[in-house]
Amino acid sequence: MGPHRENFRSEGRPVSQPGTVTLLVNRRQCEIEADPDLSLLEALRDVLDLKGSRYGCGAGQCGACFVLVGGHPVPACDTPLWAVAGKAVTTVEGLGSPDAPHPLQQAFIAEQAAQCGYCTSGMLMSAAALLRRHPAPSEQQVREALERNLCRCGAHNRIVRAVLRAAAAIGGQP
C-alpha cells in the first residue's frame, strides 16, 4: 500500500474535502458548505432545513426522497451533492405554497391520495415531472411514471386518480 492510501476510498477515488457547492433550490441560489460527497437528501434536510423529501430505503429504490433535477425525478438519497452543483433542484416545498398549492397538491387532497403520507412528496415530484413532459397523460402513462415510487399503504389508485385530476385542472385533459 502506498503512503497516500488513507486519502482514498475503497473505490480508488480521492476523499473529498469540505468546500462550497452552489446550486439552485426551489428557484433560490444556495451555497452549501459541506463535503461534496454528502447526499443531496442530507443537504436538503439537514443543511437547508427542507424536510419534505423523506429518507426511505437509502438506496434510491423507493422514491420517498425524489426531487426534480433539471425537471427529472432523481433519488436525493443516493445523489451526491457534487452531482447537482450548478443545477436547478426542485423539492416538494418548491411545487406550491400553503396559500397557492400546486394543482397536484390540490388533487391529492381532493382524492385523499395519501394514507400515511410517507411516499407523498416523492409521488408528487414524479407526477410533476410527468405532467411537464405529458400534460395529458393516459392512466397507463401515469402508472408507468410512478412505478419507481413505492406506497406501502396501497393508495396507488387514488394517487393515479389525483394525477389525472391535476392534468385536467391544468388543462391537459377535457
C-alpha positions as CSV (number, residue, x, y, z in Angstrom):
1,M,0.0,0.0,0.0
2,G,1.3,3.4,-0.9
3,P,1.9,6.2,1.6
4,H,-1.3,8.1,0.5
5,R,-3.7,5.2,0.8
6,E,-5.5,6.9,3.7
7,N,-6.6,9.7,1.3
8,F,-8.6,7.3,-0.9
9,R,-11.9,5.5,-0.5
10,S,-12.2,1.8,-1.4
11,E,-13.2,2.7,-5.0
12,G,-9.9,4.4,-5.5
13,R,-11.5,7.9,-5.6
14,P,-9.8,10.7,-3.6
15,V,-11.6,11.6,-0.4
16,S,-13.5,14.8,-0.9
17,Q,-12.6,17.8,1.1
18,P,-15.3,20.2,2.5
19,G,-16.0,23.0,0.2
20,T,-18.8,25.2,-1.1
21,V,-21.3,23.7,-3.5
22,T,-23.6,26.1,-5.3
23,L,-27.0,25.0,-6.6
24,L,-30.4,26.5,-7.3
25,V,-33.0,25.1,-4.9
26,N,-36.6,26.0,-5.4
27,R,-35.6,29.0,-7.6
28,R,-33.2,30.3,-4.9
29,Q,-29.4,30.2,-5.2
30,C,-27.9,28.2,-2.3
31,E,-24.3,27.9,-1.3
32,I,-23.7,24.8,0.9
33,E,-20.5,24.4,2.8
34,A,-20.1,20.7,3.1
35,D,-18.4,17.6,1.8
36,P,-19.3,17.3,-1.9
37,D,-20.0,13.6,-1.3
38,L,-22.8,14.4,1.2
39,S,-26.1,13.1,-0.2
40,L,-28.4,15.7,-1.7
41,L,-31.1,14.5,0.7
42,E,-28.9,15.2,3.7
43,A,-28.0,18.6,2.4
44,L,-31.7,19.4,1.8
45,R,-32.9,18.1,5.1
46,D,-30.0,18.9,7.5
47,V,-28.4,22.0,5.9
48,L,-31.3,23.8,4.2
49,D,-34.0,22.5,6.6
50,L,-36.2,21.3,3.7
51,K,-37.9,18.3,5.4
52,G,-40.4,17.4,2.6
53,S,-38.2,14.8,0.9
54,R,-38.2,11.7,3.1
55,Y,-35.5,9.2,3.8
56,G,-36.8,5.8,2.8
57,C,-34.5,3.0,1.7
58,G,-31.3,5.0,1.3
59,A,-30.5,3.2,-2.0
60,G,-32.6,5.2,-4.5
61,Q,-35.1,2.3,-4.8
62,C,-38.3,3.6,-3.1
63,G,-38.9,7.1,-4.4
64,A,-39.6,8.7,-1.0
65,C,-36.8,11.1,-1.5
66,F,-37.4,12.1,-5.1
67,V,-36.7,15.7,-6.1
68,L,-36.6,17.2,-9.6
69,V,-33.2,17.9,-11.0
70,G,-33.5,19.6,-14.4
71,G,-37.1,18.6,-14.4
72,H,-36.4,14.9,-13.9
73,P,-37.2,12.8,-10.8
74,V,-34.0,11.9,-9.0
75,P,-33.4,10.0,-5.8
76,A,-31.8,12.5,-3.4
77,C,-30.6,9.8,-1.0
78,D,-28.0,8.5,-3.4
79,T,-27.2,11.6,-5.4
80,P,-24.0,13.2,-4.1
81,L,-24.1,17.0,-3.7
82,W,-21.3,17.4,-6.3
83,A,-23.5,15.9,-8.9
84,V,-26.0,18.7,-8.7
85,A,-23.6,21.6,-8.4
86,G,-24.8,24.5,-10.5
87,K,-28.1,22.7,-11.3
88,A,-31.8,23.5,-10.5
89,V,-33.3,21.3,-7.8
90,T,-37.0,21.4,-7.0
91,T,-38.3,19.9,-3.8
92,V,-41.9,19.4,-2.8
93,E,-41.7,22.7,-0.9
94,G,-41.0,24.4,-4.3
95,L,-44.0,22.9,-6.0
96,G,-46.6,25.2,-4.3
97,S,-47.3,27.0,-1.1
98,P,-49.9,26.8,1.6
99,D,-51.6,29.9,0.1
100,A,-51.2,28.7,-3.5
101,P,-50.9,24.9,-3.7
102,H,-49.9,23.3,-7.0
103,P,-52.8,21.6,-8.8
104,L,-51.2,18.3,-8.0
105,Q,-51.2,19.1,-4.3
106,Q,-54.9,20.2,-4.6
107,A,-55.8,17.0,-6.4
108,F,-54.0,14.8,-3.9
109,I,-56.1,16.4,-1.2
110,A,-59.4,16.1,-3.2
111,E,-58.7,12.4,-4.0
112,Q,-57.5,11.6,-0.5
113,A,-54.4,10.2,-2.2
114,A,-52.3,9.9,0.9
115,Q,-52.8,7.5,3.7
116,C,-49.7,7.6,5.9
117,G,-48.2,10.3,3.6
118,Y,-44.6,9.0,3.7
119,C,-44.4,8.5,-0.1
120,T,-46.4,11.6,-1.0
121,S,-43.6,14.0,-1.6
122,G,-41.8,11.6,-4.0
123,M,-45.1,10.8,-5.7
124,L,-45.8,14.5,-6.2
125,M,-42.4,15.1,-7.7
126,S,-42.6,12.1,-10.1
127,A,-46.1,13.3,-11.1
128,A,-44.9,16.9,-11.6
129,A,-42.2,15.6,-14.0
130,L,-44.7,13.6,-15.9
131,L,-47.1,16.5,-16.3
132,R,-44.3,18.7,-17.6
133,R,-43.5,16.1,-20.2
134,H,-47.0,15.0,-21.0
135,P,-49.7,17.5,-19.9
136,A,-52.5,15.0,-20.9
137,P,-51.2,11.6,-19.8
138,S,-53.1,8.4,-20.1
139,E,-53.8,6.3,-17.0
140,Q,-51.1,3.9,-18.2
141,Q,-48.5,6.7,-18.6
142,V,-49.3,7.8,-15.0
143,R,-48.8,4.3,-13.7
144,E,-45.5,3.9,-15.6
145,A,-44.3,7.3,-14.3
146,L,-45.0,6.3,-10.7
147,E,-43.7,2.8,-10.9
148,R,-40.4,3.7,-9.1
149,N,-42.4,5.1,-6.2
150,L,-43.4,2.6,-3.5
151,C,-46.5,3.1,-1.4
152,R,-46.9,0.5,1.3
153,C,-50.4,1.7,2.2
154,G,-51.9,0.8,-1.1
155,A,-53.1,4.3,-2.1
156,H,-51.9,3.9,-5.7
157,N,-55.3,4.0,-7.4
158,R,-56.2,7.2,-5.5
159,I,-52.8,8.7,-6.5
160,V,-53.3,7.8,-10.1
161,R,-56.8,9.5,-10.0
162,A,-55.2,12.5,-8.4
163,V,-52.6,12.9,-11.1
164,L,-55.3,12.6,-13.8
165,R,-57.4,15.2,-11.9
166,A,-54.5,17.5,-11.8
167,A,-53.8,17.1,-15.5
168,A,-57.5,18.0,-16.2
169,A,-57.2,21.1,-13.9
170,I,-54.1,22.2,-15.6
171,G,-55.9,21.9,-18.9
172,G,-54.2,18.8,-20.2
173,Q,-57.4,16.8,-20.4
174,P,-61.0,17.6,-21.2
